[in-house]
């Protein structure tokens, strides 16, 4: 089991990209938790930083600590429920960008591999046909670099570590992945090169479709 060392970034302390009476959109940096964990040190996270600045804030969804990008937080319990239902019903649209090791053979495709907890390597996940839950990811090559590939990832489901394990299953782990990458993969990037680039959903009040995006930095 890996020891979790938590040193959240502080510059910027909080990157708010949009807010109205219902919700707030942030660009979460890599290395910052979405919400507190059990350890006291994890109290410093995106949720508690938002609470200090804006008051009552409600968690709607999560990004892995190492993953950067667009997140939405609700400003009321009513909006939290509305947005969570959208995520559960898969009516939201999420697009990620990742830089992966090596060159993918196909320009685009669909990864349909069930995932389950790897009880021998907590908190890792693994492909498991016997006990795994359905996990589906669409991918498309954006750019082929010298020793890596920039890919667009569209998850249909939202399993823990889904994108990381699915890319590993293709033989192309995400650069900087300290859970699933090898030594070369870790040496290739100072952080996990996985970024939630865009998120769209129905506005809880107007019901109009809204979309927010933040470009990746790798």
PASEBA-1860 file (N, C-alpha, C; in nm, 3 decimals):
! residues 218
1> XXXXXXXX> 0.084/-0.120/0.000/0.000/0.000/0.000/0.087/0.125/0.000 ~ 0.056/0.221/-0.085/0.135/0.342/-0.095/0.100/0.440/0.016 ~ 0.200/0.511/0.066/0.179/0.612/0.168/0.142/0.742/0.099 ~ 0.032/0.802/0.142/-0.018/0.922/0.079/0.047/1.045/0.142 ~ 0.125/1.117/0.064/0.185/1.242/0.109/0.108/1.357/0.045 ~ 0.055/1.445/0.129/-0.033/1.550/0.079/0.029/1.687/0.101 ~ 0.065/1.750/-0.010/0.119/1.885/-0.007/0.047/1.968/-0.113 ~ -0.075/2.014/-0.081/-0.157/2.083/-0.181/-0.096/2.214/-0.228
9> XXXXXXXX> -0.108/2.244/-0.356/-0.055/2.369/-0.410/-0.132/2.490/-0.356 ~ -0.064/2.603/-0.347/-0.129/2.722/-0.291/-0.125/2.843/-0.385 ~ -0.067/2.827/-0.503/-0.058/2.938/-0.597/-0.108/2.894/-0.734 ~ -0.232/2.928/-0.772/-0.326/3.008/-0.695/-0.394/2.926/-0.586 ~ -0.437/2.995/-0.482/-0.504/2.927/-0.372/-0.639/2.875/-0.416 ~ -0.706/2.950/-0.503/-0.836/2.911/-0.556/-0.854/2.974/-0.693 ~ -0.885/2.892/-0.794/-0.899/2.941/-0.931/-1.046/2.931/-0.974 ~ -1.124/3.032/-0.938/-1.266/3.035/-0.974/-1.281/3.089/-1.115
17> XXXXXXXX> -1.352/3.014/-1.201/-1.370/3.053/-1.340/-1.509/3.111/-1.369 ~ -1.608/3.074/-1.285/-1.744/3.126/-1.305/-1.825/3.099/-1.180 ~ -1.919/3.187/-1.150/-2.014/3.159/-1.043/-2.141/3.241/-1.063 ~ -2.253/3.186/-1.016/-2.379/3.260/-1.013/-2.448/3.223/-0.882 ~ -2.578/3.244/-0.872/-2.649/3.217/-0.747/-2.660/3.068/-0.716 ~ -2.639/2.984/-0.816/-2.661/2.840/-0.799/-2.534/2.757/-0.781 ~ -2.429/2.790/-0.852/-2.310/2.707/-0.848/-2.184/2.788/-0.878 ~ -2.070/2.724/-0.857/-1.940/2.785/-0.885/-1.856/2.684/-0.964
25> XXXXXXXX> -1.784/2.734/-1.063/-1.695/2.651/-1.146/-1.551/2.687/-1.111 ~ -1.471/2.586/-1.083/-1.329/2.609/-1.056/-1.241/2.528/-1.151 ~ -1.118/2.572/-1.162/-1.015/2.493/-1.228/-0.930/2.434/-1.116 ~ -0.956/2.307/-1.082/-0.883/2.243/-0.972/-0.742/2.207/-1.017 ~ -0.641/2.247/-0.940/-0.505/2.211/-0.978/-0.472/2.066/-0.941 ~ -0.377/2.009/-1.008/-0.326/1.877/-0.971/-0.264/1.887/-0.833 ~ -0.294/1.790/-0.746/-0.237/1.790/-0.612/-0.330/1.840/-0.505 ~ -0.448/1.889/-0.543/-0.547/1.938/-0.446/-0.666/1.844/-0.444
33> XXXXXXXX> -0.704/1.797/-0.325/-0.820/1.711/-0.312/-0.949/1.786/-0.342 ~ -1.047/1.716/-0.394/-1.178/1.776/-0.421/-1.253/1.803/-0.291 ~ -1.239/1.712/-0.194/-1.304/1.723/-0.064/-1.216/1.657/0.041 ~ -1.242/1.684/0.170/-1.154/1.630/0.275/-1.155/1.478/0.282 ~ -1.041/1.423/0.321/-1.032/1.282/0.350/-1.042/1.261/0.500 ~ -1.003/1.145/0.548/-1.013/1.116/0.691/-0.901/1.183/0.770 ~ -0.782/1.193/0.711/-0.668/1.252/0.781/-0.687/1.403/0.797 ~ -0.641/1.455/0.910/-0.659/1.597/0.939/-0.592/1.686/0.835
41> XXXXXXXX> -0.479/1.640/0.782/-0.405/1.721/0.685/-0.486/1.745/0.558 ~ -0.581/1.657/0.530/-0.659/1.668/0.407/-0.775/1.767/0.419 ~ -0.787/1.834/0.534/-0.893/1.934/0.549/-0.876/2.047/0.448 ~ -0.752/2.076/0.412/-0.725/2.179/0.311/-0.751/2.118/0.174 ~ -0.863/2.154/0.114/-0.903/2.097/-0.015/-0.985/2.201/-0.091 ~ -1.026/2.168/-0.210/-1.104/2.263/-0.290/-1.234/2.302/-0.220 ~ -1.302/2.204/-0.159/-1.430/2.232/-0.092/-1.413/2.330/0.023 ~ -1.316/2.305/0.112/-1.299/2.393/0.228/-1.245/2.530/0.189
49> XXXXXXXX> -1.166/2.537/0.083/-1.120/2.667/0.034/-1.237/2.749/-0.019 ~ -1.329/2.683/-0.088/-1.448/2.751/-0.138/-1.537/2.796/-0.023 ~ -1.549/2.712/0.078/-1.632/2.748/0.194/-1.578/2.873/0.264 ~ -1.446/2.881/0.277/-1.385/2.997/0.342/-1.413/3.126/0.265 ~ -1.421/3.114/0.133/-1.439/3.233/0.051/-1.585/3.265/0.023 ~ -1.668/3.163/0.009/-1.806/3.185/-0.037/-1.914/3.143/0.062 ~ -1.877/3.075/0.170/-1.979/3.027/0.263/-2.020/2.884/0.233 ~ -2.148/2.853/0.245/-2.197/2.716/0.226/-2.175/2.668/0.083
57> XXXXXXXX> -2.104/2.557/0.069/-2.075/2.497/-0.061/-2.099/2.347/-0.050 ~ -2.151/2.287/-0.158/-2.185/2.145/-0.156/-2.112/2.070/-0.267 ~ -2.055/1.957/-0.232/-1.982/1.873/-0.326/-2.080/1.803/-0.420 ~ -2.052/1.808/-0.550/-2.137/1.745/-0.650/-2.070/1.622/-0.710 ~ -1.943/1.634/-0.743/-1.866/1.524/-0.801/-1.722/1.539/-0.759 ~ -1.636/1.448/-0.800/-1.496/1.452/-0.759/-1.404/1.436/-0.879 ~ -1.285/1.489/-0.864/-1.172/1.456/-0.951/-1.064/1.397/-0.862 ~ -0.988/1.301/-0.913/-0.875/1.249/-0.838/-0.785/1.364/-0.796
65> XXXXXXXX> -0.718/1.348/-0.684/-0.628/1.451/-0.635/-0.527/1.493/-0.742 ~ -0.474/1.397/-0.816/-0.370/1.425/-0.916/-0.425/1.482/-1.047 ~ -0.555/1.473/-1.066/-0.618/1.523/-1.188/-0.653/1.670/-1.175 ~ -0.627/1.746/-1.278/-0.662/1.888/-1.278/-0.787/1.910/-1.363 ~ -0.842/2.033/-1.352/-0.948/2.069/-1.446/-1.078/2.118/-1.387 ~ -1.179/2.121/-1.473/-1.310/2.181/-1.444/-1.390/2.100/-1.342 ~ -1.437/2.170/-1.239/-1.527/2.111/-1.141/-1.640/2.207/-1.112 ~ -1.758/2.153/-1.076/-1.871/2.235/-1.035/-1.907/2.202/-0.891
73> XXXXXXXX> -1.930/2.305/-0.811/-1.977/2.291/-0.674/-2.109/2.368/-0.661 ~ -2.201/2.313/-0.583/-2.333/2.375/-0.566/-2.333/2.474/-0.450 ~ -2.419/2.575/-0.459/-2.432/2.675/-0.353/-2.552/2.650/-0.262 ~ -2.630/2.546/-0.292/-2.744/2.511/-0.207/-2.769/2.361/-0.216 ~ -2.841/2.308/-0.118/-2.873/2.166/-0.117/-2.960/2.131/-0.238 ~ -3.052/2.219/-0.274/-3.140/2.195/-0.387/-3.060/2.180/-0.517 ~ -2.964/2.269/-0.537/-2.881/2.264/-0.659/-2.791/2.141/-0.655 ~ -2.739/2.107/-0.536/-2.656/1.987/-0.523/-2.732/1.864/-0.571
81> XXXXXXXX> -2.856/1.850/-0.526/-2.938/1.735/-0.565/-2.963/1.735/-0.715 ~ -2.997/1.851/-0.770/-3.024/1.863/-0.914/-2.902/1.818/-0.995 ~ -2.785/1.871/-0.960/-2.665/1.838/-1.036/-2.622/1.692/-1.017 ~ -2.637/1.640/-0.895/-2.601/1.500/-0.871/-2.688/1.406/-0.953 ~ -2.816/1.440/-0.965/-2.907/1.358/-1.046/-2.862/1.359/-1.192 ~ -2.817/1.475/-1.240/-2.767/1.483/-1.378/-2.644/1.394/-1.398 ~ -2.555/1.396/-1.300/-2.436/1.309/-1.309/-2.477/1.162/-1.304 ~ -2.567/1.128/-1.213/-2.611/0.990/-1.199/-2.684/0.940/-1.324
89> XXXXXXXX> -2.760/1.028/-1.387/-2.834/0.991/-1.508/-2.750/1.002/-1.635 ~ -2.627/1.046/-1.617/-2.531/1.059/-1.728/-2.578/1.156/-1.836 ~ -2.644/1.263/-1.792/-2.686/1.366/-1.887/-2.584/1.480/-1.893 ~ -2.485/1.474/-1.805/-2.374/1.569/-1.815/-2.279/1.520/-1.924 ~ -2.194/1.609/-1.971/-2.094/1.573/-2.071/-1.957/1.614/-2.020 ~ -1.865/1.517/-2.011/-1.731/1.543/-1.960/-1.628/1.506/-2.065 ~ -1.533/1.594/-2.086/-1.424/1.568/-2.180/-1.291/1.590/-2.109 ~ -1.206/1.490/-2.117/-1.073/1.497/-2.057/-0.967/1.496/-2.166
97> XXXXXXXX> -0.850/1.548/-2.132/-0.734/1.536/-2.219/-0.622/1.471/-2.138 ~ -0.554/1.375/-2.198/-0.444/1.307/-2.130/-0.327/1.292/-2.225 ~ -0.207/1.294/-2.169/-0.088/1.260/-2.246/-0.043/1.123/-2.200 ~ -0.039/1.028/-2.293/-0.009/0.890/-2.258/0.123/0.844/-2.318 ~ 0.177/0.741/-2.259/0.305/0.685/-2.302/0.290/0.613/-2.437 ~ 0.385/0.637/-2.526/0.386/0.568/-2.654/0.285/0.621/-2.754 ~ 0.266/0.545/-2.862/0.176/0.585/-2.970/0.063/0.484/-2.986 ~ -0.061/0.531/-2.981/-0.176/0.444/-2.997/-0.185/0.393/-3.140
105> XXXXXXXX> -0.225/0.268/-3.155/-0.234/0.207/-3.288/-0.350/0.264/-3.367 ~ -0.461/0.292/-3.300/-0.580/0.342/-3.367/-0.601/0.490/-3.338 ~ -0.663/0.559/-3.432/-0.688/0.703/-3.416/-0.799/0.729/-3.315 ~ -0.893/0.639/-3.306/-1.002/0.652/-3.209/-1.061/0.516/-3.179 ~ -1.138/0.510/-3.072/-1.197/0.382/-3.036/-1.277/0.390/-2.907 ~ -1.328/0.276/-2.864/-1.406/0.266/-2.743/-1.347/0.158/-2.654 ~ -1.324/0.192/-2.528/-1.273/0.095/-2.430/-1.388/0.054/-2.341 ~ -1.425/-0.072/-2.347/-1.538/-0.126/-2.269/-1.484/-0.238/-2.181
113> XXXXXXXX> -1.431/-0.202/-2.064/-1.370/-0.298/-1.974/-1.421/-0.274/-1.832 ~ -1.483/-0.374/-1.769/-1.537/-0.358/-1.633/-1.426/-0.340/-1.530 ~ -1.452/-0.259/-1.428/-1.350/-0.229/-1.328/-1.398/-0.267/-1.188 ~ -1.301/-0.306/-1.105/-1.330/-0.343/-0.966/-1.211/-0.302/-0.879 ~ -1.233/-0.298/-0.749/-1.125/-0.267/-0.656/-1.021/-0.378/-0.660 ~ -0.895/-0.338/-0.654/-0.785/-0.433/-0.646/-0.753/-0.450/-0.498 ~ -0.817/-0.549/-0.434/-0.806/-0.565/-0.288/-0.664/-0.593/-0.242 ~ -0.579/-0.640/-0.332/-0.439/-0.666/-0.295/-0.352/-0.543/-0.309
121> XXXXXXXX> -0.404/-0.440/-0.372/-0.327/-0.317/-0.395/-0.414/-0.193/-0.375 ~ -0.472/-0.180/-0.256/-0.557/-0.065/-0.223/-0.474/0.064/-0.231 ~ -0.523/0.172/-0.294/-0.659/0.195/-0.346/-0.670/0.176/-0.497 ~ -0.585/0.092/-0.553/-0.587/0.073/-0.697/-0.714/0.000/-0.743 ~ -0.742/0.016/-0.873/-0.852/-0.054/-0.938/-0.793/-0.148/-1.043 ~ -0.875/-0.239/-1.092/-0.827/-0.333/-1.193/-0.941/-0.374/-1.285 ~ -0.904/-0.421/-1.404/-1.003/-0.478/-1.495/-1.045/-0.613/-1.439 ~ -1.176/-0.634/-1.423/-1.225/-0.759/-1.365/-1.359/-0.796/-1.427
129> XXXXXXXX> -1.361/-0.905/-1.502/-1.483/-0.947/-1.571/-1.580/-1.018/-1.477 ~ -1.530/-1.074/-1.366/-1.615/-1.148/-1.275/-1.694/-1.056/-1.181 ~ -1.625/-0.958/-1.120/-1.690/-0.874/-1.020/-1.692/-0.726/-1.057 ~ -1.634/-0.690/-1.169/-1.623/-0.550/-1.207/-1.754/-0.488/-1.251 ~ -1.763/-0.356/-1.234/-1.879/-0.280/-1.281/-1.849/-0.225/-1.420 ~ -1.952/-0.212/-1.500/-1.937/-0.163/-1.637/-1.864/-0.030/-1.640 ~ -1.767/-0.018/-1.731/-1.690/0.106/-1.747/-1.661/0.125/-1.895 ~ -1.701/0.241/-1.949/-1.688/0.266/-2.092/-1.623/0.403/-2.114
137> XXXXXXXX> -1.521/0.407/-2.199/-1.450/0.531/-2.233/-1.428/0.537/-2.383 ~ -1.462/0.651/-2.443/-1.429/0.676/-2.583/-1.302/0.759/-2.589 ~ -1.216/0.728/-2.684/-1.091/0.803/-2.697/-1.068/0.846/-2.842 ~ -0.992/0.955/-2.856/-0.958/1.005/-2.989/-0.820/1.071/-2.981 ~ -0.733/1.035/-3.073/-0.598/1.092/-3.076/-0.604/1.238/-3.122 ~ -0.540/1.325/-3.043/-0.532/1.467/-3.077/-0.398/1.504/-3.139 ~ -0.293/1.444/-3.086/-0.158/1.480/-3.132/-0.061/1.368/-3.099 ~ 0.022/1.333/-3.196/0.126/1.233/-3.173/0.259/1.305/-3.152
145> XXXXXXXX> 0.318/1.289/-3.035/0.444/1.352/-3.002/0.557/1.252/-3.015 ~ 0.678/1.294/-2.983/0.796/1.209/-3.003/0.782/1.073/-2.935 ~ 0.748/1.074/-2.807/0.738/0.948/-2.734/0.605/0.932/-2.661 ~ 0.509/1.015/-2.698/0.381/1.011/-2.630/0.268/1.052/-2.726 ~ 0.145/1.040/-2.676/0.029/1.077/-2.755/-0.067/1.158/-2.669 ~ -0.118/1.267/-2.725/-0.219/1.346/-2.658/-0.355/1.294/-2.704 ~ -0.439/1.254/-2.608/-0.567/1.194/-2.643/-0.683/1.265/-2.573 ~ -0.796/1.268/-2.641/-0.921/1.318/-2.583/-0.995/1.196/-2.529
153> XXXXXXXX> -1.044/1.206/-2.407/-1.113/1.095/-2.342/-1.253/1.139/-2.300 ~ -1.352/1.059/-2.339/-1.491/1.088/-2.302/-1.547/0.968/-2.226 ~ -1.549/0.974/-2.093/-1.603/0.863/-2.016/-1.755/0.863/-2.016 ~ -1.814/0.747/-2.039/-1.959/0.732/-2.032/-1.998/0.706/-1.887 ~ -1.917/0.625/-1.820/-1.936/0.595/-1.678/-1.833/0.675/-1.597 ~ -1.845/0.670/-1.465/-1.754/0.746/-1.381/-1.692/0.662/-1.271 ~ -1.632/0.552/-1.306/-1.569/0.464/-1.207/-1.439/0.525/-1.154 ~ -1.404/0.485/-1.034/-1.278/0.530/-0.973/-1.160/0.492/-1.061
161> XXXXXXXX> -1.074/0.588/-1.090/-0.953/0.568/-1.171/-0.984/0.512/-1.310 ~ -1.107/0.532/-1.359/-1.147/0.471/-1.486/-1.053/0.504/-1.601 ~ -1.024/0.631/-1.623/-0.941/0.670/-1.736/-0.799/0.618/-1.721 ~ -0.749/0.620/-1.600/-0.612/0.574/-1.574/-0.598/0.424/-1.601 ~ -0.694/0.346/-1.555/-0.688/0.200/-1.574/-0.719/0.162/-1.719 ~ -0.811/0.232/-1.781/-0.843/0.202/-1.921/-0.725/0.230/-2.013 ~ -0.654/0.340/-1.991/-0.538/0.367/-2.075/-0.426/0.268/-2.048 ~ -0.411/0.228/-1.923/-0.312/0.125/-1.888/-0.346/-0.005/-1.959
169> XXXXXXXX> -0.476/-0.039/-1.964/-0.520/-0.163/-2.029/-0.489/-0.163/-2.178 ~ -0.484/-0.043/-2.238/-0.447/-0.033/-2.380/-0.297/-0.043/-2.399 ~ -0.223/-0.040/-2.288/-0.077/-0.044/-2.296/-0.014/0.094/-2.303 ~ -0.093/0.196/-2.270/-0.046/0.335/-2.278/-0.084/0.411/-2.151 ~ -0.013/0.387/-2.042/-0.045/0.458/-1.917/-0.027/0.608/-1.931 ~ -0.101/0.683/-1.851/-0.092/0.828/-1.854/0.039/0.873/-1.790 ~ 0.107/0.966/-1.855/0.236/1.013/-1.803/0.220/1.071/-1.663 ~ 0.317/1.041/-1.578/0.316/1.091/-1.442/0.224/1.016/-1.348
177> XXXXXXXX> 0.169/0.902/-1.391/0.076/0.826/-1.307/0.153/0.744/-1.204 ~ 0.149/0.789/-1.078/0.225/0.721/-0.973/0.156/0.596/-0.921 ~ 0.036/0.566/-0.968/-0.032/0.443/-0.931/-0.012/0.332/-1.035 ~ -0.022/0.368/-1.161/-0.026/0.267/-1.266/0.089/0.274/-1.367 ~ 0.170/0.378/-1.360/0.280/0.392/-1.455/0.409/0.328/-1.407 ~ 0.498/0.297/-1.501/0.629/0.242/-1.465/0.727/0.357/-1.443 ~ 0.854/0.324/-1.420/0.955/0.426/-1.391/0.969/0.526/-1.504 ~ 0.965/0.478/-1.628/0.978/0.567/-1.744/0.859/0.661/-1.753
185> XXXXXXXX> 0.741/0.610/-1.721/0.619/0.690/-1.724/0.624/0.801/-1.619 ~ 0.677/0.769/-1.502/0.689/0.868/-1.395/0.794/0.973/-1.428 ~ 0.902/0.929/-1.491/1.011/1.021/-1.524/0.973/1.117/-1.636 ~ 0.872/1.082/-1.712/0.833/1.162/-1.830/0.752/1.286/-1.796 ~ 0.699/1.295/-1.674/0.614/1.410/-1.638/0.621/1.436/-1.487 ~ 0.620/1.562/-1.446/0.628/1.596/-1.303/0.497/1.575/-1.228 ~ 0.388/1.553/-1.302/0.256/1.533/-1.242/0.175/1.444/-1.335 ~ 0.059/1.399/-1.289/-0.030/1.320/-1.373/-0.082/1.408/-1.486
193> XXXXXXXX> -0.058/1.366/-1.610/-0.102/1.444/-1.726/-0.244/1.403/-1.766 ~ -0.337/1.432/-1.676/-0.479/1.407/-1.699/-0.554/1.532/-1.655 ~ -0.635/1.587/-1.746/-0.701/1.715/-1.721/-0.846/1.710/-1.766 ~ -0.937/1.749/-1.675/-1.079/1.760/-1.709/-1.099/1.890/-1.783 ~ -1.105/1.883/-1.915/-1.102/2.004/-1.996/-1.237/2.073/-2.010 ~ -1.345/1.998/-2.013/-1.476/2.063/-2.026/-1.585/1.984/-1.955 ~ -1.688/2.058/-1.915/-1.802/2.000/-1.847/-1.927/2.077/-1.889 ~ -2.031/2.005/-1.928/-2.156/2.071/-1.964/-2.272/1.999/-1.896
201> XXXXXXXX> -2.375/2.077/-1.864/-2.492/2.024/-1.795/-2.607/2.124/-1.810 ~ -2.725/2.084/-1.765/-2.841/2.172/-1.770/-2.838/2.263/-1.648 ~ -2.849/2.392/-1.670/-2.847/2.487/-1.559/-2.963/2.454/-1.464 ~ -2.936/2.442/-1.334/-3.040/2.403/-1.239/-3.163/2.494/-1.237 ~ -3.146/2.621/-1.271/-3.259/2.715/-1.269/-3.317/2.739/-1.407 ~ -3.234/2.778/-1.502/-3.286/2.811/-1.636/-3.312/2.688/-1.721 ~ -3.248/2.576/-1.686/-3.259/2.450/-1.759/-3.190/2.455/-1.896 ~ -3.127/2.566/-1.927/-3.051/2.577/-2.052/-2.919/2.502/-2.037
209> XXXXXXXX> -2.871/2.449/-2.149/-2.743/2.378/-2.146/-2.629/2.478/-2.132 ~ -2.543/2.456/-2.034/-2.427/2.543/-2.013/-2.300/2.458/-2.022 ~ -2.192/2.519/-2.067/-2.066/2.447/-2.085/-1.950/2.532/-2.038 ~ -1.854/2.467/-1.972/-1.737/2.537/-1.921/-1.612/2.457/-1.956 ~ -1.507/2.528/-1.993/-1.384/2.459/-2.033/-1.261/2.535/-1.987 ~ -1.155/2.460/-1.963/-1.024/2.515/-1.924/-0.919/2.433/-1.998 ~ -0.832/2.497/-2.071/-0.730/2.427/-2.147/-0.628/2.361/-2.055 ~ -0.573/2.250/-2.100/-0.469/2.178/-2.024/-0.337/2.251/-2.038
217> XX> -0.240/2.214/-1.957/-0.111/2.280/-1.961/0.004/2.188/-1.996 ~ -0.024/2.082/-2.072/0.085/1.991/-2.108/0.077/1.952/-2.257
END
